[in-house]
């Protein structure tokens, strides 16, 4: 959209400057045959200055039919990308949080088991006055810690499964958005070349190669190329 905007500025400046030059009073003092020649130069320039009206119409169409649709598409595209990014980021944070909870529960279970084992040994060798009730209490805490670990592992597995499903869904959505993006730009570049054909009959040869390449644009091949260049590798 910025490229097209700069193209429009060039067209508008060209049209304005040529029209301005056609009204310039330079060489108006010449007389005789040279004066007639100069007058004809000015007249031809005045005639040529009318041509930029065509370019002004061209720039206006560029704005309404190419630049503006691209800008609107860009804004919507950014919103869709941001939505996907935030969604995955939230899931990633949740997965990391669940993993941290598992590690915390695992550590707590280890401490409870160690405490139970130590109290049991102390009671056996009569190094402590701990009663059976103390042992039962330590065993309950160890069992509870084990249950907590299992619950945390279950929550982590759920989050991991959700993460995997959403990653697949989101990458498919991102792929759809990329196809839409490529098609959108191709379509509006075709509109740009069409406007060039309608505006400037003398530069058809410069636009035709663009038309040929635009006809060859293939989102599927572009995606395959991207995967080959950016794939994460073969080792999971």
Secondary structure as a PSIPRED ss2 file (coil, helix, strand):
# PSIPRED VFORMAT (PSIPRED V4.0)

   1 X C   1.000  0.000  0.000
   2 X H   0.000  1.000  0.000
   3 X H   0.000  1.000  0.000
   4 X H   0.000  1.000  0.000
   5 X H   0.000  1.000  0.000
   6 X H   0.000  1.000  0.000
   7 X H   0.000  1.000  0.000
   8 X H   0.000  1.000  0.000
   9 X H   0.000  1.000  0.000
  10 X H   0.000  1.000  0.000
  11 X H   0.000  1.000  0.000
  12 X H   0.000  1.000  0.000
  13 X H   0.000  1.000  0.000
  14 X H   0.000  1.000  0.000
  15 X H   0.000  1.000  0.000
  16 X H   0.000  1.000  0.000
  17 X H   0.000  1.000  0.000
  18 X H   0.000  1.000  0.000
  19 X H   0.000  1.000  0.000
  20 X H   0.000  1.000  0.000
  21 X H   0.000  1.000  0.000
  22 X H   0.000  1.000  0.000
  23 X C   1.000  0.000  0.000
  24 X C   1.000  0.000  0.000
  25 X C   1.000  0.000  0.000
  26 X C   1.000  0.000  0.000
  27 X C   1.000  0.000  0.000
  28 X C   1.000  0.000  0.000
  29 X C   1.000  0.000  0.000
  30 X C   1.000  0.000  0.000
  31 X C   1.000  0.000  0.000
  32 X H   0.000  1.000  0.000
  33 X H   0.000  1.000  0.000
  34 X H   0.000  1.000  0.000
  35 X H   0.000  1.000  0.000
  36 X H   0.000  1.000  0.000
  37 X H   0.000  1.000  0.000
  38 X H   0.000  1.000  0.000
  39 X H   0.000  1.000  0.000
  40 X H   0.000  1.000  0.000
  41 X H   0.000  1.000  0.000
  42 X H   0.000  1.000  0.000
  43 X H   0.000  1.000  0.000
  44 X H   0.000  1.000  0.000
  45 X H   0.000  1.000  0.000
  46 X H   0.000  1.000  0.000
  47 X H   0.000  1.000  0.000
  48 X H   0.000  1.000  0.000
  49 X H   0.000  1.000  0.000
  50 X H   0.000  1.000  0.000
  51 X H   0.000  1.000  0.000
  52 X H   0.000  1.000  0.000
  53 X H   0.000  1.000  0.000
  54 X H   0.000  1.000  0.000
  55 X H   0.000  1.000  0.000
  56 X H   0.000  1.000  0.000
  57 X H   0.000  1.000  0.000
  58 X H   0.000  1.000  0.000
  59 X H   0.000  1.000  0.000
  60 X H   0.000  1.000  0.000
  61 X H   0.000  1.000  0.000
  62 X H   0.000  1.000  0.000
  63 X H   0.000  1.000  0.000
  64 X H   0.000  1.000  0.000
  65 X H   0.000  1.000  0.000
  66 X H   0.000  1.000  0.000
  67 X H   0.000  1.000  0.000
  68 X H   0.000  1.000  0.000
  69 X H   0.000  1.000  0.000
  70 X H   0.000  1.000  0.000
  71 X H   0.000  1.000  0.000
  72 X H   0.000  1.000  0.000
  73 X H   0.000  1.000  0.000
  74 X H   0.000  1.000  0.000
  75 X H   0.000  1.000  0.000
  76 X H   0.000  1.000  0.000
  77 X H   0.000  1.000  0.000
  78 X H   0.000  1.000  0.000
  79 X H   0.000  1.000  0.000
  80 X H   0.000  1.000  0.000
  81 X H   0.000  1.000  0.000
  82 X H   0.000  1.000  0.000
  83 X H   0.000  1.000  0.000
  84 X H   0.000  1.000  0.000
  85 X H   0.000  1.000  0.000
  86 X H   0.000  1.000  0.000
  87 X H   0.000  1.000  0.000
  88 X H   0.000  1.000  0.000
  89 X H   0.000  1.000  0.000
  90 X H   0.000  1.000  0.000
  91 X H   0.000  1.000  0.000
  92 X H   0.000  1.000  0.000
  93 X H   0.000  1.000  0.000
  94 X H   0.000  1.000  0.000
  95 X H   0.000  1.000  0.000
  96 X H   0.000  1.000  0.000
  97 X H   0.000  1.000  0.000
  98 X H   0.000  1.000  0.000
  99 X H   0.000  1.000  0.000
 100 X H   0.000  1.000  0.000
 101 X H   0.000  1.000  0.000
 102 X H   0.000  1.000  0.000
 103 X H   0.000  1.000  0.000
 104 X H   0.000  1.000  0.000
 105 X H   0.000  1.000  0.000
 106 X H   0.000  1.000  0.000
 107 X H   0.000  1.000  0.000
 108 X H   0.000  1.000  0.000
 109 X H   0.000  1.000  0.000
 110 X H   0.000  1.000  0.000
 111 X H   0.000  1.000  0.000
 112 X H   0.000  1.000  0.000
 113 X H   0.000  1.000  0.000
 114 X H   0.000  1.000  0.000
 115 X H   0.000  1.000  0.000
 116 X H   0.000  1.000  0.000
 117 X H   0.000  1.000  0.000
 118 X H   0.000  1.000  0.000
 119 X H   0.000  1.000  0.000
 120 X H   0.000  1.000  0.000
 121 X H   0.000  1.000  0.000
 122 X H   0.000  1.000  0.000
 123 X H   0.000  1.000  0.000
 124 X H   0.000  1.000  0.000
 125 X C   1.000  0.000  0.000
 126 X C   1.000  0.000  0.000
 127 X C   1.000  0.000  0.000
 128 X C   1.000  0.000  0.000
 129 X C   1.000  0.000  0.000
 130 X C   1.000  0.000  0.000
 131 X C   1.000  0.000  0.000
 132 X H   0.000  1.000  0.000
 133 X H   0.000  1.000  0.000
 134 X H   0.000  1.000  0.000
 135 X H   0.000  1.000  0.000
 136 X H   0.000  1.000  0.000
 137 X H   0.000  1.000  0.000
 138 X H   0.000  1.000  0.000
 139 X H   0.000  1.000  0.000
 140 X H   0.000  1.000  0.000
 141 X H   0.000  1.000  0.000
 142 X H   0.000  1.000  0.000
 143 X H   0.000  1.000  0.000
 144 X H   0.000  1.000  0.000
 145 X H   0.000  1.000  0.000
 146 X H   0.000  1.000  0.000
 147 X H   0.000  1.000  0.000
 148 X H   0.000  1.000  0.000
 149 X H   0.000  1.000  0.000
 150 X H   0.000  1.000  0.000
 151 X H   0.000  1.000  0.000
 152 X H   0.000  1.000  0.000
 153 X H   0.000  1.000  0.000
 154 X H   0.000  1.000  0.000
 155 X H   0.000  1.000  0.000
 156 X H   0.000  1.000  0.000
 157 X H   0.000  1.000  0.000
 158 X H   0.000  1.000  0.000
 159 X H   0.000  1.000  0.000
 160 X H   0.000  1.000  0.000
 161 X H   0.000  1.000  0.000
 162 X H   0.000  1.000  0.000
 163 X H   0.000  1.000  0.000
 164 X H   0.000  1.000  0.000
 165 X H   0.000  1.000  0.000
 166 X H   0.000  1.000  0.000
 167 X H   0.000  1.000  0.000
 168 X H   0.000  1.000  0.000
 169 X H   0.000  1.000  0.000
 170 X H   0.000  1.000  0.000
 171 X H   0.000  1.000  0.000
 172 X H   0.000  1.000  0.000
 173 X H   0.000  1.000  0.000
 174 X H   0.000  1.000  0.000
 175 X H   0.000  1.000  0.000
 176 X H   0.000  1.000  0.000
 177 X H   0.000  1.000  0.000
 178 X H   0.000  1.000  0.000
 179 X H   0.000  1.000  0.000
 180 X H   0.000  1.000  0.000
 181 X H   0.000  1.000  0.000
 182 X H   0.000  1.000  0.000
 183 X H   0.000  1.000  0.000
 184 X H   0.000  1.000  0.000
 185 X H   0.000  1.000  0.000
 186 X H   0.000  1.000  0.000
 187 X H   0.000  1.000  0.000
 188 X H   0.000  1.000  0.000
 189 X H   0.000  1.000  0.000
 190 X H   0.000  1.000  0.000
 191 X H   0.000  1.000  0.000
 192 X H   0.000  1.000  0.000
 193 X H   0.000  1.000  0.000
 194 X H   0.000  1.000  0.000
 195 X H   0.000  1.000  0.000
 196 X H   0.000  1.000  0.000
 197 X H   0.000  1.000  0.000
 198 X H   0.000  1.000  0.000
 199 X H   0.000  1.000  0.000
 200 X C   1.000  0.000  0.000
 201 X H   0.000  1.000  0.000
 202 X H   0.000  1.000  0.000
 203 X H   0.000  1.000  0.000
 204 X H   0.000  1.000  0.000
 205 X H   0.000  1.000  0.000
 206 X H   0.000  1.000  0.000
 207 X H   0.000  1.000  0.000
 208 X H   0.000  1.000  0.000
 209 X H   0.000  1.000  0.000
 210 X H   0.000  1.000  0.000
 211 X H   0.000  1.000  0.000
 212 X H   0.000  1.000  0.000
 213 X H   0.000  1.000  0.000
 214 X H   0.000  1.000  0.000
 215 X H   0.000  1.000  0.000
 216 X C   1.000  0.000  0.000
 217 X C   1.000  0.000  0.000
 218 X C   1.000  0.000  0.000
 219 X H   0.000  1.000  0.000
 220 X H   0.000  1.000  0.000
 221 X H   0.000  1.000  0.000
 222 X H   0.000  1.000  0.000
 223 X H   0.000  1.000  0.000
 224 X H   0.000  1.000  0.000
 225 X H   0.000  1.000  0.000
 226 X H   0.000  1.000  0.000
 227 X H   0.000  1.000  0.000
 228 X H   0.000  1.000  0.000
 229 X H   0.000  1.000  0.000
 230 X H   0.000  1.000  0.000
 231 X C   1.000  0.000  0.000
 232 X C   1.000  0.000  0.000
 233 X C   1.000  0.000  0.000
 234 X C   1.000  0.000  0.000
 235 X C   1.000  0.000  0.000
 236 X C   1.000  0.000  0.000
